[in-house]
Amino acid sequence: MKYTAICAVIGLLLAIAGIIGGVGAFVFALLLAVIGGVAGAHLDGLIDLSAVVRGRGRG
């Protein structure tokens, strides 16, 4: 699937979470969507998280 279709589905799921669960559920679903998007971008090779995971090297 392309990112456009995936983002559309995520938007619909966030709307449902906001309607059913209120603001708290919407914010939690939004946080999970951002984490999933970053993980997906890393797996697609768009961003490199290895520097963040390793942290700073000792001097």
NORURDA-V345207 format. One line per field, one symbol per residue. ss: DSSP state (A for helix, B for strand, O for the rest). phi: phi as a letter, one per 30 degrees, with the letter a starting at -180 (. if undefined). burial: b if it has 24 or more other ideal C-beta (glycine too) atoms within 12 Angstrom, else e. Layout:
ss=???
phi=???
burial=???
This chain:
ss=OOAAAAAAAAAAAAAAAAAAAAAAAAAAAAAAAAAAAAAAAAAAOOOOOAAAAAOOOOO
phi=.dddddddddddddddddddciddddddddddddddddddddddidbccdddddiddde
burial=eeeeeeeeebeeebeeeeeeeeeeeeeebeeebeeeeeeeeeeeeeeeeeeeeeeeeee
